[in-house]
Structures are given as C-alpha cells and as structure tokens.
Amino acid sequence: MNDCAQKILSRDALRDRVAEWRRSGEPIVLANGCFDLLHVGHIRYLRGAKLLGGKLVVAMNSDQSVSRLKGAGRPLMPATERAEIIAALADVDAVVLFDEPDVRALIREIRPDVQAKGTDYTRENVPERDEVLAYGGRVEIVGDPKDHSTTDFLARLRSWSGGPGRR
C-alpha cells in the first residue's frame, strides 16, 4: 500500500488515528472541502491549515454531498480520485470522506483543536463554529483571498471553448 492510500481513512480508522496522535501530544487541525479540481487556492488553504501546527485532517465531501452543494455534473472527479490527490500532498496527514451537508458530525467525533476554514468565511460566520467552541476548540481563517474556484475555472473554460458540446 502506498503512502497516499494509508492516509485515506474511514471514520472509525480516523478516530483511532486521532486518539493515537493525541496520546503523542499532537494537536489536530481539521480542514474541509470538495476539492473537485485541485487549484492554487486549495494548496494555499491546506498549507495555511498545516502551518497552524499538528496533524492536518482533511474532510472531503463525498460525491453525493458535492452534487447536493454544487449541482448537476459535479463532482468532475470521483471521491476516490479526489482523496488520493489530496492525500498525496505532504501537508496532509489524513483524508476522510463525509456525506453530511457540513462537518459538524465529524467535529463531534474527533474534536479537532483547530478548525481551519478558507477566506470566504470569517471566524464569526463559520457554520460549525459553535460546535468547535463548545468543547474549547478554536476556529482559524487561512489561505489566500477567495479568488480561485473550480466553479469560476469551469465557467472560464466553457467560455473559452465556446460552451458545452463544442470541440
């Protein structure tokens, strides 16, 4: 099994791994997203999360969750491939898929020391903020300004190529 595959964990395996890291004194940082087409904004977000210290867990939306959030035709890549790409990044210590609309349930399961969110949020409007603060965790905003997105990239690509169906 390669290193990438060893980083992609079930929820049960993630709970065990987090417990092991905690016994070793490692803080846990949680980042989450769809990561449909990896772009520089994703890299800067995950790098910023890792720089908060400790082990970086990336919670990735399942295919069904991405479809509910982004609409028909998304995701462009299946979850197994998206997870492998994210797991290949040196900053990432674990990847887990989730099907829920947000990461509240996962936060309750692993109680990360820090939840890292991108700059499209503020500390005050992070949807799961109350869940994190309830047990003494903290929320941090990391990454560069939100001027990179898969949705915008796809719109530019469609415009450039003349739209769907053109070759």
C-alpha positions as protocol buffer text, in pm:
chain_id: "A"
residue {
  index: 1
  type: MET
  ca { x: 0 y: 0 z: 0 }
}
residue {
  index: 2
  type: ASN
  ca { x: 142 y: 342 z: -91 }
}
residue {
  index: 3
  type: ASP
  ca { x: 164 y: 635 z: 149 }
}
residue {
  index: 4
  type: CYS
  ca { x: -134 y: 809 z: -12 }
}
residue {
  index: 5
  type: ALA
  ca { x: -365 y: 513 z: 40 }
}
residue {
  index: 6
  type: GLN
  ca { x: -254 y: 488 z: 404 }
}
residue {
  index: 7
  type: LYS
  ca { x: -368 y: 846 z: 460 }
}
residue {
  index: 8
  type: ILE
  ca { x: -724 y: 784 z: 333 }
}
residue {
  index: 9
  type: LEU
  ca { x: -919 y: 663 z: 634 }
}
residue {
  index: 10
  type: SER
  ca { x: -1268 y: 552 z: 727 }
}
residue {
  index: 11
  type: ARG
  ca { x: -1437 y: 746 z: 1005 }
}
residue {
  index: 12
  type: ASP
  ca { x: -1360 y: 465 z: 1252 }
}
residue {
  index: 13
  type: ALA
  ca { x: -996 y: 447 z: 1148 }
}
residue {
  index: 14
  type: LEU
  ca { x: -970 y: 826 z: 1170 }
}
residue {
  index: 15
  type: ARG
  ca { x: -1100 y: 825 z: 1528 }
}
residue {
  index: 16
  type: ASP
  ca { x: -833 y: 568 z: 1618 }
}
residue {
  index: 17
  type: ARG
  ca { x: -558 y: 764 z: 1441 }
}
residue {
  index: 18
  type: VAL
  ca { x: -660 y: 1090 z: 1609 }
}
residue {
  index: 19
  type: ALA
  ca { x: -654 y: 917 z: 1950 }
}
residue {
  index: 20
  type: GLU
  ca { x: -304 y: 788 z: 1872 }
}
residue {
  index: 21
  type: TRP
  ca { x: -183 y: 1134 z: 1768 }
}
residue {
  index: 22
  type: ARG
  ca { x: -333 y: 1288 z: 2081 }
}
residue {
  index: 23
  type: ARG
  ca { x: -151 y: 1034 z: 2301 }
}
residue {
  index: 24
  type: SER
  ca { x: 168 y: 1157 z: 2131 }
}
residue {
  index: 25
  type: GLY
  ca { x: 79 y: 1517 z: 2213 }
}
residue {
  index: 26
  type: GLU
  ca { x: -7 y: 1621 z: 1858 }
}
residue {
  index: 27
  type: PRO
  ca { x: -273 y: 1888 z: 1809 }
}
residue {
  index: 28
  type: ILE
  ca { x: -537 y: 1811 z: 1545 }
}
residue {
  index: 29
  type: VAL
  ca { x: -631 y: 2060 z: 1272 }
}
residue {
  index: 30
  type: LEU
  ca { x: -937 y: 1998 z: 1055 }
}
residue {
  index: 31
  type: ALA
  ca { x: -984 y: 2145 z: 708 }
}
residue {
  index: 32
  type: ASN
  ca { x: -1268 y: 2053 z: 474 }
}
residue {
  index: 33
  type: GLY
  ca { x: -1396 y: 2099 z: 122 }
}
residue {
  index: 34
  type: CYS
  ca { x: -1497 y: 1943 z: -209 }
}
residue {
  index: 35
  type: PHE
  ca { x: -1155 y: 1970 z: -380 }
}
residue {
  index: 36
  type: ASP
  ca { x: -1316 y: 1888 z: -714 }
}
residue {
  index: 37
  type: LEU
  ca { x: -1032 y: 2020 z: -930 }
}
residue {
  index: 38
  type: LEU
  ca { x: -723 y: 2097 z: -729 }
}
residue {
  index: 39
  type: HIS
  ca { x: -607 y: 2457 z: -777 }
}
residue {
  index: 40
  type: VAL
  ca { x: -368 y: 2701 z: -610 }
}
residue {
  index: 41
  type: GLY
  ca { x: -639 y: 2827 z: -373 }
}
residue {
  index: 42
  type: HIS
  ca { x: -675 y: 2474 z: -233 }
}
residue {
  index: 43
  type: ILE
  ca { x: -298 y: 2442 z: -190 }
}
residue {
  index: 44
  type: ARG
  ca { x: -274 y: 2775 z: -8 }
}
residue {
  index: 45
  type: TYR
  ca { x: -569 y: 2686 z: 215 }
}
residue {
  index: 46
  type: LEU
  ca { x: -424 y: 2347 z: 312 }
}
residue {
  index: 47
  type: ARG
  ca { x: -75 y: 2493 z: 359 }
}
residue {
  index: 48
  type: GLY
  ca { x: -219 y: 2761 z: 587 }
}
residue {
  index: 49
  type: ALA
  ca { x: -405 y: 2495 z: 785 }
}
residue {
  index: 50
  type: LYS
  ca { x: -90 y: 2287 z: 828 }
}
residue {
  index: 51
  type: LEU
  ca { x: 103 y: 2593 z: 946 }
}
residue {
  index: 52
  type: LEU
  ca { x: -134 y: 2612 z: 1244 }
}
residue {
  index: 53
  type: GLY
  ca { x: 62 y: 2314 z: 1379 }
}
residue {
  index: 54
  type: GLY
  ca { x: -4 y: 1949 z: 1444 }
}
residue {
  index: 55
  type: LYS
  ca { x: -167 y: 1686 z: 1229 }
}
residue {
  index: 56
  type: LEU
  ca { x: -383 y: 1802 z: 938 }
}
residue {
  index: 57
  type: VAL
  ca { x: -701 y: 1607 z: 875 }
}
residue {
  index: 58
  type: VAL
  ca { x: -882 y: 1692 z: 553 }
}
residue {
  index: 59
  type: ALA
  ca { x: -1253 y: 1610 z: 545 }
}
residue {
  index: 60
  type: MET
  ca { x: -1367 y: 1580 z: 185 }
}
residue {
  index: 61
  type: ASN
  ca { x: -1726 y: 1594 z: 65 }
}
residue {
  index: 62
  type: SER
  ca { x: -1847 y: 1264 z: -82 }
}
residue {
  index: 63
  type: ASP
  ca { x: -1970 y: 1257 z: -442 }
}
residue {
  index: 64
  type: GLN
  ca { x: -2332 y: 1280 z: -324 }
}
residue {
  index: 65
  type: SER
  ca { x: -2251 y: 1572 z: -98 }
}
residue {
  index: 66
  type: VAL
  ca { x: -2071 y: 1760 z: -379 }
}
residue {
  index: 67
  type: SER
  ca { x: -2369 y: 1705 z: -612 }
}
residue {
  index: 68
  type: ARG
  ca { x: -2605 y: 1847 z: -349 }
}
residue {
  index: 69
  type: LEU
  ca { x: -2381 y: 2151 z: -295 }
}
residue {
  index: 70
  type: LYS
  ca { x: -2262 y: 2225 z: -649 }
}
residue {
  index: 71
  type: GLY
  ca { x: -2541 y: 2085 z: -868 }
}
residue {
  index: 72
  type: ALA
  ca { x: -2569 y: 1850 z: -1164 }
}
residue {
  index: 73
  type: GLY
  ca { x: -2245 y: 1749 z: -1332 }
}
residue {
  index: 74
  type: ARG
  ca { x: -2039 y: 1779 z: -1016 }
}
residue {
  index: 75
  type: PRO
  ca { x: -1810 y: 1647 z: -896 }
}
residue {
  index: 76
  type: LEU
  ca { x: -1592 y: 1623 z: -1204 }
}
residue {
  index: 77
  type: MET
  ca { x: -1375 y: 1357 z: -1042 }
}
residue {
  index: 78
  type: PRO
  ca { x: -1493 y: 1074 z: -818 }
}
residue {
  index: 79
  type: ALA
  ca { x: -1422 y: 1093 z: -446 }
}
residue {
  index: 80
  type: THR
  ca { x: -1162 y: 814 z: -458 }
}
residue {
  index: 81
  type: GLU
  ca { x: -950 y: 1012 z: -705 }
}
residue {
  index: 82
  type: ARG
  ca { x: -1000 y: 1345 z: -525 }
}
residue {
  index: 83
  type: ALA
  ca { x: -898 y: 1180 z: -197 }
}
residue {
  index: 84
  type: GLU
  ca { x: -586 y: 1027 z: -350 }
}
residue {
  index: 85
  type: ILE
  ca { x: -477 y: 1363 z: -491 }
}
residue {
  index: 86
  type: ILE
  ca { x: -526 y: 1540 z: -156 }
}
residue {
  index: 87
  type: ALA
  ca { x: -355 y: 1254 z: 32 }
}
residue {
  index: 88
  type: ALA
  ca { x: -51 y: 1293 z: -195 }
}
residue {
  index: 89
  type: LEU
  ca { x: 15 y: 1642 z: -55 }
}
residue {
  index: 90
  type: ALA
  ca { x: 294 y: 1649 z: 202 }
}
residue {
  index: 91
  type: ASP
  ca { x: 100 y: 1883 z: 433 }
}
residue {
  index: 92
  type: VAL
  ca { x: -191 y: 1638 z: 467 }
}
residue {
  index: 93
  type: ASP
  ca { x: -178 y: 1372 z: 736 }
}
residue {
  index: 94
  type: ALA
  ca { x: -521 y: 1212 z: 683 }
}
residue {
  index: 95
  type: VAL
  ca { x: -819 y: 1231 z: 448 }
}
residue {
  index: 96
  type: VAL
  ca { x: -1171 y: 1123 z: 534 }
}
residue {
  index: 97
  type: LEU
  ca { x: -1490 y: 1141 z: 328 }
}
residue {
  index: 98
  type: PHE
  ca { x: -1816 y: 1273 z: 468 }
}
residue {
  index: 99
  type: ASP
  ca { x: -2166 y: 1268 z: 325 }
}
residue {
  index: 100
  type: GLU
  ca { x: -2335 y: 1519 z: 554 }
}
residue {
  index: 101
  type: PRO
  ca { x: -2404 y: 1879 z: 444 }
}
residue {
  index: 102
  type: ASP
  ca { x: -2131 y: 2008 z: 680 }
}
residue {
  index: 103
  type: VAL
  ca { x: -1862 y: 1873 z: 913 }
}
residue {
  index: 104
  type: ARG
  ca { x: -2047 y: 1911 z: 1245 }
}
residue {
  index: 105
  type: ALA
  ca { x: -2080 y: 1535 z: 1299 }
}
residue {
  index: 106
  type: LEU
  ca { x: -1712 y: 1479 z: 1224 }
}
residue {
  index: 107
  type: ILE
  ca { x: -1619 y: 1764 z: 1458 }
}
residue {
  index: 108
  type: ARG
  ca { x: -1816 y: 1594 z: 1735 }
}
residue {
  index: 109
  type: GLU
  ca { x: -1636 y: 1265 z: 1659 }
}
residue {
  index: 110
  type: ILE
  ca { x: -1275 y: 1386 z: 1653 }
}
residue {
  index: 111
  type: ARG
  ca { x: -1293 y: 1722 z: 1839 }
}
residue {
  index: 112
  type: PRO
  ca { x: -1014 y: 1894 z: 1646 }
}
residue {
  index: 113
  type: ASP
  ca { x: -811 y: 2151 z: 1838 }
}
residue {
  index: 114
  type: VAL
  ca { x: -849 y: 2386 z: 1541 }
}
residue {
  index: 115
  type: GLN
  ca { x: -1097 y: 2403 z: 1257 }
}
residue {
  index: 116
  type: ALA
  ca { x: -936 y: 2581 z: 963 }
}
residue {
  index: 117
  type: LYS
  ca { x: -1165 y: 2749 z: 711 }
}
residue {
  index: 118
  type: GLY
  ca { x: -1086 y: 2945 z: 397 }
}
residue {
  index: 119
  type: THR
  ca { x: -1104 y: 3320 z: 350 }
}
residue {
  index: 120
  type: ASP
  ca { x: -1456 y: 3304 z: 210 }
}
residue {
  index: 121
  type: TYR
  ca { x: -1550 y: 3285 z: 581 }
}
residue {
  index: 122
  type: THR
  ca { x: -1486 y: 3496 z: 888 }
}
residue {
  index: 123
  type: ARG
  ca { x: -1444 y: 3348 z: 1234 }
}
residue {
  index: 124
  type: GLU
  ca { x: -1795 y: 3469 z: 1311 }
}
residue {
  index: 125
  type: ASN
  ca { x: -1977 y: 3308 z: 1016 }
}
residue {
  index: 126
  type: VAL
  ca { x: -1818 y: 2962 z: 1004 }
}
residue {
  index: 127
  type: PRO
  ca { x: -2122 y: 2729 z: 1003 }
}
residue {
  index: 128
  type: GLU
  ca { x: -1973 y: 2482 z: 1252 }
}
residue {
  index: 129
  type: ARG
  ca { x: -1820 y: 2749 z: 1479 }
}
residue {
  index: 130
  type: ASP
  ca { x: -2049 y: 2684 z: 1778 }
}
residue {
  index: 131
  type: GLU
  ca { x: -1975 y: 2311 z: 1762 }
}
residue {
  index: 132
  type: VAL
  ca { x: -1598 y: 2378 z: 1782 }
}
residue {
  index: 133
  type: LEU
  ca { x: -1621 y: 2643 z: 2055 }
}
residue {
  index: 134
  type: ALA
  ca { x: -1850 y: 2423 z: 2269 }
}
residue {
  index: 135
  type: TYR
  ca { x: -1561 y: 2193 z: 2367 }
}
residue {
  index: 136
  type: GLY
  ca { x: -1289 y: 2461 z: 2376 }
}
residue {
  index: 137
  type: GLY
  ca { x: -1156 y: 2431 z: 2021 }
}
residue {
  index: 138
  type: ARG
  ca { x: -1083 y: 2730 z: 1804 }
}
residue {
  index: 139
  type: VAL
  ca { x: -1162 y: 2841 z: 1450 }
}
residue {
  index: 140
  type: GLU
  ca { x: -896 y: 2995 z: 1227 }
}
residue {
  index: 141
  type: ILE
  ca { x: -924 y: 3150 z: 881 }
}
residue {
  index: 142
  type: VAL
  ca { x: -636 y: 3059 z: 650 }
}
residue {
  index: 143
  type: GLY
  ca { x: -532 y: 3075 z: 287 }
}
residue {
  index: 144
  type: ASP
  ca { x: -530 y: 3350 z: 30 }
}
residue {
  index: 145
  type: PRO
  ca { x: -825 y: 3565 z: -78 }
}
residue {
  index: 146
  type: LYS
  ca { x: -1101 y: 3357 z: -237 }
}
residue {
  index: 147
  type: ASP
  ca { x: -1027 y: 3447 z: -598 }
}
residue {
  index: 148
  type: HIS
  ca { x: -975 y: 3090 z: -717 }
}
residue {
  index: 149
  type: SER
  ca { x: -1257 y: 2841 z: -751 }
}
residue {
  index: 150
  type: THR
  ca { x: -1338 y: 2534 z: -953 }
}
residue {
  index: 151
  type: THR
  ca { x: -1675 y: 2685 z: -1045 }
}
residue {
  index: 152
  type: ASP
  ca { x: -1511 y: 3000 z: -1185 }
}
residue {
  index: 153
  type: PHE
  ca { x: -1248 y: 2794 z: -1367 }
}
residue {
  index: 154
  type: LEU
  ca { x: -1519 y: 2582 z: -1532 }
}
residue {
  index: 155
  type: ALA
  ca { x: -1710 y: 2894 z: -1639 }
}
residue {
  index: 156
  type: ARG
  ca { x: -1395 y: 3038 z: -1797 }
}
residue {
  index: 157
  type: LEU
  ca { x: -1325 y: 2707 z: -1968 }
}
residue {
  index: 158
  type: ARG
  ca { x: -1678 y: 2690 z: -2111 }
}
residue {
  index: 159
  type: SER
  ca { x: -1649 y: 3048 z: -2231 }
}
residue {
  index: 160
  type: TRP
  ca { x: -1310 y: 2986 z: -2389 }
}
residue {
  index: 161
  type: SER
  ca { x: -1418 y: 2666 z: -2560 }
}
residue {
  index: 162
  type: GLY
  ca { x: -1746 y: 2810 z: -2688 }
}
residue {
  index: 163
  type: GLY
  ca { x: -1962 y: 2625 z: -2438 }
}
residue {
  index: 164
  type: PRO
  ca { x: -2076 y: 2267 z: -2395 }
}
residue {
  index: 165
  type: GLY
  ca { x: -2069 y: 2044 z: -2700 }
}
residue {
  index: 166
  type: ARG
  ca { x: -1805 y: 2236 z: -2894 }
}
residue {
  index: 167
  type: ARG
  ca { x: -1471 y: 2084 z: -2977 }
}
